[in-house]
Amino acid sequence: MSNTQVLAASEPGGATSGVPCVPPVGERPFSAGEAEAAARMFKALGDPVRLRLFSLIASHEGGEACVCDISDVGVAQPTVSHHLKKLKEAGLLTSERRGTWVYYRVEGPVLASVARLLGHFG
Amino acid sequence: MSNTQVLAASEPGGATSGVPCVPPVGERPFSAGEAEAAARMFKALGDPVRLRLFSLIASHEGGEACVCDISDVGVAQPTVSHHLKKLKEAGLLTSERRGTWVYYRVEGPVLASVARLLGHFG
């Protein structure tokens, strides 16, 4: 099962929703599988350059940015591509080619499910 | 400035509050310093064993657990201690010795500020 599937259950139509299978962190101890899935997300966000790239895309109009918009974080293009790939693998971004450029979009429901993991504490 | 200070501004009394200095990820691109501070938190949560330990403490009564309660995640005690230290360094846990045992407590406001980073997207 992919990481996105564990963290965001599939809707009948096949699209991912924001419904998390992993409970909020204060509800009960995570199982090994839940911890694996959630840790993969946090690890993807746990690099400063990757997080800057992610915030750049997330704060761009419509939560989407062209690679041509995201080359000013002080690292070379291959490094940018590497980080974007990691964020895609974690399910936090999707990408789409339109003509010359690839556009990256934040997966809002997945991000929301990660936020819910940490919320409702106490 | 410590990580906790960047993510959770100090209250007049000196205790940390949940007010984040780092904005939600969809608000504007993070600065290098903001990304550093936030990535450190995510990195601390980005290990499956560490995350299981964290969820175990967070879901324990009062968001607090004795080390004697948290030895059943399938790793040796020195590994448990190593992970708890990393979570403390990130500002996500505090600890206190009471008699024989050390008690670990989740820093609720810091956790909430990390959740807010990911929330309010779109």
gemmi code that builds the backbone of each chain (N, CA, C; Angstrom):
import gemmi

chains = {
    "A": [
        ("MET", (0.857, -1.201, 0.000), (0.000, 0.000, 0.000), (0.890, 1.247, 0.000)),
        ("SER", (0.564, 2.207, -0.831), (1.394, 3.401, -0.909), (1.199, 4.252, 0.339)),
        ("ASN", (2.135, 5.159, 0.537), (2.074, 6.053, 1.679), (0.811, 6.899, 1.646)),
        ("THR", (0.486, 7.383, 0.452), (-0.697, 8.232, 0.313), (-1.948, 7.457, 0.698)),
        ("GLN", (-1.972, 6.166, 0.353), (-3.149, 5.363, 0.676), (-3.316, 5.165, 2.179)),
        ("VAL", (-2.198, 4.977, 2.871), (-2.295, 4.780, 4.322), (-2.767, 6.051, 5.003)),
        ("LEU", (-2.229, 7.193, 4.566), (-2.550, 8.447, 5.239), (-3.858, 9.071, 4.777)),
        ("ALA", (-4.259, 8.799, 3.560), (-5.484, 9.412, 3.045), (-6.284, 8.343, 2.306)),
        ("ALA", (-7.364, 7.915, 2.951), (-8.158, 6.821, 2.384), (-8.734, 7.203, 1.021)),
        ("SER", (-8.898, 6.213, 0.164), (-9.424, 6.474, -1.171), (-10.915, 6.760, -1.114)),
        ("GLU", (-11.341, 7.695, -1.931), (-12.764, 7.951, -2.113), (-13.307, 6.940, -3.114)),
        ("PRO", (-14.642, 6.776, -3.178), (-15.192, 5.811, -4.125), (-14.684, 6.026, -5.551)),
        ("GLY", (-14.514, 7.278, -5.954), (-14.054, 7.572, -7.308), (-12.586, 7.274, -7.532)),
        ("GLY", (-11.879, 6.944, -6.495), (-10.471, 6.600, -6.652), (-9.537, 7.730, -6.246)),
        ("ALA", (-10.061, 8.949, -6.140), (-9.209, 10.074, -5.731), (-8.939, 9.976, -4.233)),
        ("THR", (-7.811, 10.534, -3.803), (-7.514, 10.505, -2.372), (-8.314, 11.594, -1.669)),
        ("SER", (-8.753, 11.317, -0.463), (-9.432, 12.332, 0.336), (-8.546, 12.645, 1.524)),
        ("GLY", (-8.987, 13.596, 2.337), (-8.185, 13.966, 3.491), (-8.446, 13.116, 4.708)),
        ("VAL", (-9.221, 12.054, 4.573), (-9.549, 11.211, 5.716), (-8.332, 10.366, 6.091)),
        ("PRO", (-7.792, 10.582, 7.261), (-6.578, 9.863, 7.614), (-6.879, 8.499, 8.216)),
        ("CYS", (-6.078, 7.503, 7.872), (-6.152, 6.196, 8.528), (-5.279, 6.202, 9.780)),
        ("VAL", (-4.334, 7.123, 9.836), (-3.489, 7.221, 11.018), (-4.163, 8.199, 11.985)),
        ("PRO", (-4.364, 7.783, 13.247), (-5.092, 8.651, 14.190), (-4.226, 9.817, 14.661)),
        ("PRO", (-4.847, 10.850, 15.249), (-4.053, 11.914, 15.861), (-3.080, 11.327, 16.891)),
        ("VAL", (-1.931, 11.953, 17.013), (-0.824, 11.416, 17.808), (-1.177, 11.208, 19.284)),
        ("GLY", (-2.155, 11.974, 19.784), (-2.526, 11.841, 21.192), (-3.625, 10.829, 21.449)),
        ("GLU", (-4.115, 10.159, 20.383), (-5.273, 9.273, 20.556), (-4.892, 7.897, 21.105)),
        ("ARG", (-3.903, 7.287, 20.472), (-3.406, 5.975, 20.927), (-2.016, 5.787, 20.314)),
        ("PRO", (-1.202, 4.887, 20.866), (0.125, 4.663, 20.284), (0.000, 4.177, 18.845)),
        ("PHE", (0.842, 4.694, 17.965), (0.843, 4.258, 16.571), (1.307, 2.808, 16.476)),
        ("SER", (0.728, 2.071, 15.523), (1.275, 0.761, 15.171), (2.552, 0.998, 14.359)),
        ("ALA", (3.315, -0.076, 14.138), (4.548, 0.048, 13.354), (4.233, 0.559, 11.941)),
        ("GLY", (3.151, 0.066, 11.335), (2.789, 0.474, 9.974), (2.360, 1.933, 9.903)),
        ("GLU", (1.577, 2.371, 10.882), (1.145, 3.774, 10.927), (2.352, 4.692, 11.102)),
        ("ALA", (3.261, 4.285, 11.990), (4.452, 5.103, 12.234), (5.320, 5.188, 10.981)),
        ("GLU", (5.438, 4.079, 10.252), (6.212, 4.058, 8.993), (5.637, 5.066, 8.004)),
        ("ALA", (4.313, 5.011, 7.818), (3.648, 5.871, 6.827), (3.775, 7.344, 7.205)),
        ("ALA", (3.524, 7.643, 8.470), (3.559, 9.037, 8.907), (4.994, 9.571, 8.922)),
        ("ALA", (5.941, 8.735, 9.359), (7.336, 9.172, 9.433), (7.873, 9.508, 8.040)),
        ("ARG", (7.400, 8.797, 7.026), (7.846, 9.068, 5.653), (7.468, 10.498, 5.237)),
        ("MET", (6.277, 10.911, 5.644), (5.820, 12.282, 5.355), (6.701, 13.306, 6.068)),
        ("PHE", (6.890, 13.070, 7.371), (7.679, 14.026, 8.158), (9.119, 14.088, 7.658)),
        ("LYS", (9.638, 12.932, 7.274), (11.010, 12.901, 6.762), (11.107, 13.734, 5.481)),
        ("ALA", (10.092, 13.632, 4.632), (10.091, 14.402, 3.377), (10.111, 15.904, 3.657)),
        ("LEU", (9.484, 16.306, 4.766), (9.442, 17.731, 5.133), (10.626, 18.126, 6.015)),
        ("GLY", (11.440, 17.160, 6.385), (12.507, 17.380, 7.356), (13.837, 17.841, 6.780)),
        ("ASP", (13.812, 18.435, 5.612), (15.030, 18.991, 5.015), (14.763, 20.467, 4.692)),
        ("PRO", (15.649, 21.377, 5.130), (15.369, 22.814, 4.975), (15.138, 23.254, 3.525)),
        ("VAL", (15.967, 22.757, 2.604), (15.802, 23.168, 1.199), (14.492, 22.637, 0.649)),
        ("ARG", (14.202, 21.371, 0.981), (12.959, 20.759, 0.510), (11.741, 21.514, 1.067)),
        ("LEU", (11.844, 21.910, 2.317), (10.728, 22.620, 2.946), (10.550, 24.016, 2.337)),
        ("ARG", (11.658, 24.660, 1.987), (11.545, 25.972, 1.317), (10.860, 25.819, -0.039)),
        ("LEU", (11.271, 24.789, -0.776), (10.642, 24.517, -2.074), (9.153, 24.255, -1.894)),
        ("PHE", (8.845, 23.446, -0.879), (7.446, 23.094, -0.631), (6.630, 24.342, -0.276)),
        ("SER", (7.167, 25.208, 0.568), (6.445, 26.427, 0.960), (6.309, 27.372, -0.227)),
        ("LEU", (7.300, 27.339, -1.110), (7.249, 28.171, -2.313), (6.085, 27.742, -3.222)),
        ("ILE", (5.935, 26.438, -3.379), (4.829, 25.920, -4.206), (3.497, 26.135, -3.490)),
        ("ALA", (3.474, 25.825, -2.190), (2.226, 25.928, -1.419), (1.699, 27.357, -1.383)),
        ("SER", (2.620, 28.341, -1.366), (2.186, 29.733, -1.257), (2.016, 30.384, -2.629)),
        ("HIS", (2.348, 29.664, -3.691), (2.141, 30.184, -5.040), (0.641, 30.153, -5.346)),
        ("GLU", (0.225, 30.971, -6.290), (-1.205, 31.067, -6.623), (-1.805, 29.684, -6.895)),
        ("GLY", (-2.856, 29.359, -6.180), (-3.548, 28.089, -6.402), (-2.797, 26.873, -5.869)),
        ("GLY", (-1.746, 27.102, -5.059), (-0.971, 25.974, -4.525), (-0.260, 25.201, -5.610)),
        ("GLU", (0.080, 25.914, -6.682), (0.702, 25.265, -7.849), (1.795, 26.173, -8.398)),
        ("ALA", (2.903, 25.579, -8.829), (3.971, 26.377, -9.427), (4.665, 25.605, -10.535)),
        ("CYS", (5.102, 26.363, -11.526), (5.905, 25.816, -12.629), (7.343, 25.665, -12.136)),
        ("VAL", (8.053, 24.660, -12.612), (9.470, 24.546, -12.208), (10.230, 25.819, -12.525)),
        ("CYS", (9.762, 26.534, -13.549), (10.436, 27.792, -13.922), (10.289, 28.863, -12.835)),
        ("ASP", (9.311, 28.689, -11.944), (9.091, 29.642, -10.837), (9.905, 29.290, -9.596)),
        ("ILE", (10.455, 28.090, -9.547), (11.003, 27.605, -8.269), (12.494, 27.270, -8.348)),
        ("SER", (13.221, 28.184, -8.983), (14.656, 27.925, -9.125), (15.490, 28.908, -8.309)),
        ("ASP", (14.862, 29.678, -7.420), (15.606, 30.714, -6.695), (15.787, 30.417, -5.208)),
        ("VAL", (16.076, 29.170, -4.868), (16.304, 28.852, -3.456), (17.785, 28.561, -3.183)),
        ("GLY", (18.646, 28.946, -4.106), (20.084, 28.862, -3.870), (20.691, 27.495, -4.102)),
        ("VAL", (19.967, 26.611, -4.768), (20.563, 25.307, -5.120), (20.386, 25.070, -6.621)),
        ("ALA", (21.217, 24.206, -7.172), (21.200, 23.940, -8.610), (19.940, 23.178, -9.016)),
        ("GLN", (19.575, 23.277, -10.278), (18.347, 22.659, -10.786), (18.276, 21.148, -10.516)),
        ("PRO", (19.382, 20.394, -10.676), (19.291, 18.955, -10.367), (18.912, 18.691, -8.906)),
        ("THR", (19.388, 19.565, -8.010), (19.046, 19.431, -6.587), (17.566, 19.744, -6.374)),
        ("VAL", (17.088, 20.773, -7.060), (15.654, 21.105, -7.001), (14.841, 19.892, -7.461)),
        ("SER", (15.222, 19.304, -8.584), (14.491, 18.150, -9.133), (14.492, 16.978, -8.157)),
        ("HIS", (15.632, 16.749, -7.531), (15.755, 15.665, -6.551), (14.775, 15.865, -5.398)),
        ("HIS", (14.727, 17.086, -4.882), (13.840, 17.362, -3.742), (12.372, 17.266, -4.147)),
        ("LEU", (12.042, 17.751, -5.331), (10.651, 17.681, -5.786), (10.227, 16.220, -5.955)),
        ("LYS", (11.158, 15.392, -6.416), (10.869, 13.956, -6.573), (10.559, 13.329, -5.210)),
        ("LYS", (11.345, 13.692, -4.201), (11.121, 13.154, -2.844), (9.742, 13.565, -2.314)),
        ("LEU", (9.363, 14.806, -2.574), (8.057, 15.296, -2.112), (6.924, 14.595, -2.859)),
        ("LYS", (7.146, 14.316, -4.128), (6.160, 13.562, -4.919), (6.033, 12.135, -4.392)),
        ("GLU", (7.178, 11.495, -4.130), (7.178, 10.119, -3.626), (6.433, 10.014, -2.293)),
        ("ALA", (6.520, 11.070, -1.501), (5.834, 11.072, -0.200), (4.338, 11.352, -0.356)),
        ("GLY", (3.912, 11.741, -1.561), (2.496, 12.017, -1.801), (2.100, 13.450, -1.497)),
        ("LEU", (3.092, 14.304, -1.179), (2.782, 15.692, -0.805), (2.618, 16.608, -2.011)),
        ("LEU", (3.177, 16.200, -3.153), (3.061, 16.966, -4.395), (2.605, 16.047, -5.523)),
        ("THR", (1.924, 16.631, -6.492), (1.713, 15.942, -7.770), (2.327, 16.827, -8.849)),
        ("SER", (2.569, 16.260, -10.023), (3.125, 17.069, -11.107), (2.398, 16.777, -12.406)),
        ("GLU", (2.453, 17.743, -13.302), (1.794, 17.614, -14.598), (2.601, 18.407, -15.617)),
        ("ARG", (2.881, 17.782, -16.768), (3.573, 18.520, -17.828), (2.533, 19.251, -18.675)),
        ("ARG", (2.793, 20.558, -18.912), (1.942, 21.342, -19.821), (2.871, 22.062, -20.793)),
        ("GLY", (2.952, 21.554, -22.016), (3.864, 22.142, -22.994), (5.298, 21.943, -22.549)),
        ("THR", (6.024, 23.044, -22.441), (7.455, 22.964, -22.112), (7.698, 22.641, -20.643)),
        ("TRP", (6.777, 23.090, -19.771), (7.073, 23.080, -18.351), (6.291, 22.028, -17.554)),
        ("VAL", (6.920, 21.626, -16.450), (6.238, 20.747, -15.498), (5.713, 21.627, -14.362)),
        ("TYR", (4.462, 21.407, -13.989), (3.829, 22.145, -12.901), (3.672, 21.227, -11.689)),
        ("TYR", (3.993, 21.778, -10.528), (3.870, 21.023, -9.274), (2.748, 21.613, -8.432)),
        ("ARG", (1.995, 20.717, -7.825), (0.824, 21.138, -7.052), (0.843, 20.436, -5.688)),
        ("VAL", (0.498, 21.188, -4.662), (0.425, 20.607, -3.313), (-0.833, 19.745, -3.191)),
        ("GLU", (-0.673, 18.566, -2.639), (-1.816, 17.681, -2.384), (-2.475, 18.092, -1.072)),
        ("GLY", (-3.395, 19.043, -1.173), (-4.038, 19.626, 0.013), (-4.577, 18.614, 1.015)),
        ("PRO", (-5.343, 17.615, 0.550), (-5.916, 16.648, 1.510), (-4.839, 15.842, 2.255)),
        ("VAL", (-3.755, 15.525, 1.557), (-2.674, 14.775, 2.217), (-2.010, 15.661, 3.269)),
        ("LEU", (-1.750, 16.913, 2.893), (-1.157, 17.865, 3.843), (-2.067, 18.043, 5.061)),
        ("ALA", (-3.371, 18.136, 4.802), (-4.331, 18.300, 5.903), (-4.324, 17.077, 6.823)),
        ("SER", (-4.160, 15.889, 6.243), (-4.154, 14.679, 7.072), (-2.891, 14.620, 7.946)),
        ("VAL", (-1.785, 15.159, 7.426), (-0.556, 15.222, 8.237), (-0.753, 16.226, 9.379)),
        ("ALA", (-1.389, 17.360, 9.066), (-1.654, 18.365, 10.112), (-2.557, 17.785, 11.204)),
        ("ARG", (-3.547, 16.998, 10.781), (-4.481, 16.410, 11.761), (-3.788, 15.417, 12.688)),
        ("LEU", (-2.770, 14.742, 12.136), (-1.962, 13.831, 12.949), (-1.410, 14.522, 14.196)),
        ("LEU", (-1.027, 15.796, 14.015), (-0.368, 16.537, 15.095), (-1.352, 17.356, 15.912)),
        ("GLY", (-2.561, 17.505, 15.405), (-3.541, 18.358, 16.067), (-4.302, 17.622, 17.148)),
        ("HIS", (-5.268, 18.313, 17.715), (-6.168, 17.742, 18.728), (-5.398, 17.107, 19.874)),
        ("PHE", (-4.264, 17.691, 20.224), (-3.506, 17.099, 21.321), (-3.933, 17.691, 22.649)),
        ("GLY", (-3.921, 16.827, 23.684), (-4.147, 17.305, 25.056), (-5.603, 17.224, 25.460)),
    ],
    "B": [
        ("MET", (19.437, 31.506, 18.598), (18.054, 31.271, 19.070), (17.711, 29.788, 18.936)),
        ("SER", (17.114, 29.232, 19.976), (16.804, 27.812, 19.925), (15.650, 27.552, 18.978)),
        ("ASN", (15.497, 26.294, 18.603), (14.425, 25.893, 17.701), (13.063, 26.223, 18.297)),
        ("THR", (12.925, 25.930, 19.590), (11.655, 26.176, 20.261), (11.316, 27.658, 20.224)),
        ("GLN", (12.343, 28.485, 20.357), (12.101, 29.929, 20.357), (11.620, 30.428, 18.991)),
        ("VAL", (12.184, 29.853, 17.921), (11.770, 30.288, 16.588), (10.331, 29.872, 16.326)),
        ("LEU", (9.986, 28.630, 16.721), (8.648, 28.117, 16.405), (7.582, 28.560, 17.391)),
        ("ALA", (7.960, 28.844, 18.599), (6.968, 29.230, 19.602), (7.501, 30.420, 20.396)),
        ("ALA", (6.919, 31.582, 20.144), (7.404, 32.803, 20.763), (7.272, 32.745, 22.290)),
        ("SER", (8.178, 33.403, 22.970), (8.147, 33.398, 24.432), (7.022, 34.271, 24.970)),
        ("GLU", (6.406, 33.791, 26.030), (5.420, 34.601, 26.737), (6.158, 35.508, 27.706)),
        ("PRO", (5.480, 36.560, 28.216), (6.151, 37.461, 29.152), (6.790, 36.712, 30.321)),
        ("GLY", (6.123, 35.670, 30.807), (6.651, 34.920, 31.940), (7.841, 34.049, 31.603)),
        ("GLY", (8.157, 33.930, 30.338), (9.322, 33.153, 29.932), (8.957, 31.783, 29.390)),
        ("ALA", (7.726, 31.325, 29.648), (7.311, 30.018, 29.116), (7.024, 30.150, 27.625)),
        ("THR", (7.152, 29.050, 26.908), (6.857, 29.099, 25.480), (5.352, 29.037, 25.281)),
        ("SER", (4.867, 29.721, 24.277), (3.454, 29.652, 23.926), (3.339, 28.993, 22.565)),
        ("GLY", (2.106, 28.788, 22.123), (1.911, 28.138, 20.836), (1.951, 29.103, 19.668)),
        ("VAL", (2.267, 30.366, 19.897), (2.276, 31.355, 18.813), (3.487, 31.128, 17.923)),
        ("PRO", (3.264, 30.752, 16.681), (4.411, 30.435, 15.842), (4.999, 31.673, 15.173)),
        ("CYS", (6.301, 31.720, 15.050), (6.962, 32.762, 14.271), (7.049, 32.336, 12.813)),
        ("VAL", (6.934, 31.036, 12.569), (6.956, 30.543, 11.197), (5.509, 30.511, 10.698)),
        ("PRO", (5.247, 31.124, 9.530), (3.853, 31.200, 9.064), (3.367, 29.868, 8.507)),
        ("PRO", (2.051, 29.711, 8.346), (1.554, 28.513, 7.663), (2.208, 28.387, 6.277)),
        ("VAL", (2.406, 27.151, 5.861), (3.190, 26.858, 4.658), (2.596, 27.486, 3.390)),
        ("GLY", (1.285, 27.742, 3.395), (0.662, 28.299, 2.201), (0.624, 29.819, 2.174)),
        ("GLU", (1.177, 30.461, 3.224), (1.050, 31.921, 3.334), (2.076, 32.659, 2.481)),
        ("ARG", (3.328, 32.289, 2.622), (4.415, 32.887, 1.825), (5.596, 31.938, 1.867)),
        ("PRO", (6.536, 32.058, 0.925), (7.703, 31.165, 0.973), (8.480, 31.358, 2.275)),
        ("PHE", (8.930, 30.258, 2.859), (9.731, 30.339, 4.084), (11.089, 30.971, 3.785)),
        ("SER", (11.596, 31.729, 4.751), (12.989, 32.178, 4.687), (13.875, 30.987, 5.014)),
        ("ALA", (15.180, 31.140, 4.784), (16.109, 30.046, 5.095), (16.045, 29.693, 6.582)),
        ("GLY", (15.975, 30.719, 7.447), (15.927, 30.484, 8.893), (14.655, 29.786, 9.341)),
        ("GLU", (13.529, 30.203, 8.776), (12.246, 29.565, 9.103), (12.254, 28.101, 8.665)),
        ("ALA", (12.781, 27.869, 7.467), (12.823, 26.497, 6.946), (13.721, 25.618, 7.817)),
        ("GLU", (14.843, 26.173, 8.272), (15.761, 25.439, 9.152), (15.051, 25.002, 10.433)),
        ("ALA", (14.359, 25.963, 11.059), (13.698, 25.698, 12.334), (12.590, 24.668, 12.179)),
        ("ALA", (11.775, 24.839, 11.148), (10.643, 23.927, 10.955), (11.127, 22.544, 10.518)),
        ("ALA", (12.143, 22.512, 9.650), (12.646, 21.216, 9.159), (13.213, 20.382, 10.309)),
        ("ARG", (13.801, 21.050, 11.288), (14.365, 20.332, 12.449), (13.261, 19.571, 13.186)),
        ("MET", (12.101, 20.198, 13.309), (10.944, 19.548, 13.943), (10.488, 18.337, 13.133)),
        ("PHE", (10.314, 18.559, 11.842), (9.825, 17.477, 10.988), (10.827, 16.326, 10.958)),
        ("LYS", (12.103, 16.669, 10.937), (13.136, 15.626, 10.930), (13.056, 14.780, 12.200)),
        ("ALA", (12.812, 15.451, 13.327), (12.697, 14.725, 14.603), (11.530, 13.738, 14.571)),
        ("LEU", (10.474, 14.087, 13.830), (9.298, 13.211, 13.738), (9.422, 12.224, 12.566)),
        ("GLY", (10.483, 12.348, 11.791), (10.615, 11.584, 10.550), (11.300, 10.236, 10.680)),
        ("ASP", (11.276, 9.675, 11.861), (11.826, 8.334, 12.072), (10.716, 7.473, 12.684)),
        ("PRO", (10.453, 6.289, 12.117), (9.313, 5.483, 12.585), (9.366, 5.115, 14.064)),
        ("VAL", (10.538, 4.717, 14.552), (10.636, 4.326, 15.965), (10.420, 5.551, 16.857)),
        ("ARG", (11.037, 6.669, 16.453), (10.889, 7.901, 17.226), (9.428, 8.345, 17.261)),
        ("LEU", (8.761, 8.202, 16.132), (7.359, 8.616, 16.058), (6.464, 7.706, 16.901)),
        ("ARG", (6.793, 6.410, 16.933), (6.023, 5.501, 17.804), (6.201, 5.884, 19.262)),
        ("LEU", (7.438, 6.168, 19.643), (7.703, 6.600, 21.027), (6.935, 7.878, 21.344)),
        ("PHE", (6.968, 8.795, 20.391), (6.291, 10.082, 20.600), (4.784, 9.872, 20.763)),
        ("SER", (4.193, 9.028, 19.916), (2.744, 8.783, 19.999), (2.403, 8.056, 21.296)),
        ("LEU", (3.338, 7.215, 21.762), (3.129, 6.504, 23.013), (3.055, 7.488, 24.179)),
        ("ILE", (3.953, 8.454, 24.188), (3.946, 9.469, 25.259), (2.739, 10.385, 25.102)),
        ("ALA", (2.484, 10.822, 23.870), (1.383, 11.770, 23.610), (0.031, 11.181, 23.991)),
        ("SER", (-0.115, 9.856, 23.800), (-1.412, 9.237, 24.067), (-1.510, 8.691, 25.491)),
        ("HIS", (-0.421, 8.784, 26.243), (-0.434, 8.367, 27.643), (-1.203, 9.413, 28.443)),
        ("GLU", (-1.709, 8.991, 29.597), (-2.534, 9.894, 30.419), (-1.813, 11.223, 30.674)),
        ("GLY", (-2.460, 12.323, 30.331), (-1.889, 13.643, 30.568), (-0.762, 14.014, 29.623)),
        ("GLY", (-0.564, 13.209, 28.560), (0.511, 13.509, 27.613), (1.885, 13.371, 28.238)),
        ("GLU", (1.959, 12.471, 29.215), (3.200, 12.289, 29.978), (3.408, 10.809, 30.252)),
        ("ALA", (4.656, 10.352, 30.153), (4.935, 8.947, 30.461), (6.304, 8.807, 31.102)),
        ("CYS", (6.371, 7.823, 31.979), (7.630, 7.452, 32.626), (8.432, 6.602, 31.638)),
        ("VAL", (9.754, 6.703, 31.668), (10.551, 5.828, 30.783), (10.207, 4.365, 31.014)),
        ("CYS", (9.778, 4.050, 32.233), (9.419, 2.659, 32.534), (8.172, 2.209, 31.760)),
        ("ASP", (7.387, 3.172, 31.255), (6.179, 2.852, 30.464), (6.485, 2.699, 28.973)),
        ("ILE", (7.664, 3.121, 28.537), (7.900, 3.257, 27.097), (9.063, 2.409, 26.597)),
        ("SER", (9.059, 1.166, 27.068), (10.163, 0.289, 26.651), (9.679, -0.844, 25.748)),
        ("ASP", (8.430, -0.767, 25.272), (7.880, -1.898, 24.505), (7.680, -1.589, 23.019)),
        ("VAL", (8.624, -0.908, 22.417), (8.500, -0.627, 20.984), (9.507, -1.450, 20.156)),
        ("GLY", (10.067, -2.476, 20.775), (10.910, -3.402, 20.025), (12.341, -2.953, 19.812)),
        ("VAL", (12.776, -1.938, 20.538), (14.184, -1.531, 20.461), (14.775, -1.484, 21.868)),
        ("ALA", (16.108, -1.571, 21.937), (16.787, -1.609, 23.231), (16.708, -0.246, 23.929)),
        ("GLN", (16.874, -0.272, 25.252), (16.750, 0.947, 26.049), (17.692, 2.075, 25.601)),
        ("PRO", (18.957, 1.769, 25.237), (19.820, 2.871, 24.763), (19.265, 3.549, 23.504)),
        ("THR", (18.604, 2.759, 22.641), (17.997, 3.330, 21.429), (16.810, 4.208, 21.807)),
        ("VAL", (16.010, 3.741, 22.766), (14.897, 4.552, 23.272), (15.437, 5.881, 23.796)),
        ("SER", (16.484, 5.816, 24.605), (17.067, 7.031, 25.188), (17.564, 7.979, 24.107)),
        ("HIS", (18.195, 7.429, 23.082), (18.709, 8.228, 21.967), (17.566, 8.986, 21.284)),
        ("HIS", (16.472, 8.282, 21.011), (15.343, 8.907, 20.320), (14.661, 9.964, 21.196)),
        ("LEU", (14.528, 9.669, 22.477), (13.905, 10.645, 23.383), (14.745, 11.919, 23.461)),
        ("LYS", (16.071, 11.740, 23.421), (16.978, 12.896, 23.440), (16.763, 13.762, 22.195)),
        ("LYS", (16.623, 13.107, 21.046), (16.402, 13.850, 19.788), (15.091, 14.644, 19.843)),
        ("LEU", (14.059, 14.025, 20.419), (12.760, 14.703, 20.525), (12.833, 15.881, 21.500)),
        ("LYS", (13.623, 15.707, 22.555), (13.843, 16.802, 23.507), (14.601, 17.947, 22.843)),
        ("GLU", (15.654, 17.600, 22.098), (16.467, 18.625, 21.428), (15.620, 19.440, 20.443)),
        ("ALA", (14.631, 18.774, 19.845), (13.756, 19.473, 18.894), (12.716, 20.332, 19.605)),
        ("GLY", (12.609, 20.172, 20.917), (11.642, 20.966, 21.680), (10.270, 20.330, 21.765)),
        ("LEU", (10.138, 19.082, 21.273), (8.826, 18.426, 21.247), (8.506, 17.729, 22.564)),
        ("LEU", (9.526, 17.433, 23.348), (9.345, 16.801, 24.658), (10.135, 17.569, 25.701)),
        ("THR", (9.649, 17.501, 26.945), (10.458, 17.922, 28.087), (10.578, 16.720, 29.009)),
        ("SER", (11.544, 16.749, 29.906), (11.675, 15.632, 30.840), (11.905, 16.144, 32.253)),
        ("GLU", (11.566, 15.300, 33.205), (11.713, 15.654, 34.616), (11.985, 14.377, 35.400)),
        ("ARG", (13.014, 14.415, 36.249), (13.270, 13.258, 37.106), (12.423, 13.366, 38.363)),
        ("ARG", (11.738, 12.245, 38.694), (10.994, 12.175, 39.964), (11.365, 10.877, 40.644)),
        ("GLY", (12.196, 10.973, 41.651), (12.670, 9.767, 42.328), (13.530, 8.953, 41.386)),
        ("THR", (13.168, 7.687, 41.208), (13.967, 6.768, 40.388), (13.813, 7.048, 38.904)),
        ("TRP", (12.650, 7.523, 38.483), (12.314, 7.557, 37.055), (12.318, 8.951, 36.446)),
        ("VAL", (12.593, 8.964, 35.140), (12.473, 10.193, 34.366), (11.130, 10.157, 33.638)),
        ("TYR", (10.402, 11.256, 33.712), (9.103, 11.380, 33.039), (9.231, 12.306, 31.828)),
        ("TYR", (8.633, 11.888, 30.728), (8.659, 12.692, 29.509), (7.263, 13.233, 29.225)),
        ("ARG", (7.234, 14.478, 28.780), (5.954, 15.156, 28.549), (5.985, 15.831, 27.180)),
        ("VAL", (4.879, 15.735, 26.456), (4.774, 16.390, 25.153), (4.596, 17.892, 25.347)),
        ("GLU", (5.339, 18.668, 24.595), (5.195, 20.129, 24.632), (4.034, 20.529, 23.714)),
        ("GLY", (2.846, 20.512, 24.270), (1.627, 20.763, 23.494), (1.666, 22.004, 22.610)),
        ("PRO", (2.089, 23.163, 23.146), (2.091, 24.371, 22.308), (3.047, 24.271, 21.116)),
        ("VAL", (4.185, 23.595, 21.328), (5.143, 23.437, 20.219), (4.536, 22.524, 19.148)),
        ("LEU", (3.918, 21.431, 19.607), (3.267, 20.509, 18.680), (2.161, 21.232, 17.898)),
        ("ALA", (1.404, 22.066, 18.603), (0.322, 22.814, 17.949), (0.879, 23.778, 16.906)),
        ("SER", (2.030, 24.380, 17.209), (2.605, 25.329, 16.245), (3.091, 24.606, 14.988)),
        ("VAL", (3.564, 23.366, 15.154), (3.979, 22.572, 13.991), (2.741, 22.206, 13.161)),
        ("ALA", (1.646, 21.838, 13.850), (0.400, 21.506, 13.142), (-0.107, 22.713, 12.365)),
        ("ARG", (0.004, 23.898, 12.974), (-0.485, 25.115, 12.308), (0.311, 25.434, 11.050)),
        ("LEU", (1.593, 25.083, 11.090), (2.458, 25.256, 9.907), (1.868, 24.584, 8.680)),
        ("LEU", (1.254, 23.426, 8.906), (0.742, 22.614, 7.804), (-0.726, 22.882, 7.521)),
        ("GLY", (-1.384, 23.551, 8.455), (-2.817, 23.770, 8.314), (-3.129, 24.992, 7.482)),
        ("HIS", (-4.408, 25.322, 7.396), (-4.889, 26.513, 6.694), (-4.389, 26.572, 5.262)),
        ("PHE", (-4.238, 25.411, 4.639), (-3.740, 25.443, 3.270), (-4.883, 25.550, 2.280)),
        ("GLY", (-4.652, 26.311, 1.208), (-5.590, 26.351, 0.071), (-6.595, 27.463, 0.210)),
    ],
}
model = gemmi.Model(1)
for chain_id, residues in chains.items():
    chain = gemmi.Chain(chain_id)
    for i, (resn, *xyz) in enumerate(residues, 1):
        res = gemmi.Residue()
        res.name, res.seqid = resn, gemmi.SeqId(i, " ")
        for name, pos in zip(("N", "CA", "C"), xyz):
            atom = gemmi.Atom()
            atom.name, atom.element = name, gemmi.Element(name[0])
            atom.pos, atom.b_iso = gemmi.Position(*pos), 0.0
            res.add_atom(atom)
        chain.add_residue(res)
    model.add_chain(chain)
structure = gemmi.Structure()
structure.add_model(model)
structure.setup_entities()
